[in-house]
């Protein structure tokens, strides 16, 4: 889905760098903007590592639910809900 968190952070970084390059800011204002650029860079690194972990976690949860659904009584409402959930998630993200 766009924009991703990375897209938003990249856009903010570009805008702040443009402010620094295109304007003669007082030293304290330039320092504040530079600090914001640094924090965005740190946030970008933190966000970049998260999706791989979440994708792996989601895949493990799907596999667990797929295994557990077989332990539920056939025709039970719980079994139907788990199957429907898995089918919905697989359709949304087949990976």
Secondary structure, DSSP 8 states (H G I E B T S, - for coil): --S-HHHHHHHHHHHHHHHHHHS---HHHHHHHHHHHHHHHHHHHHHHHHHHHHHHHHHHHHHHHHHHHTTS-TT-HHHHHHHHHHHHHHHH---
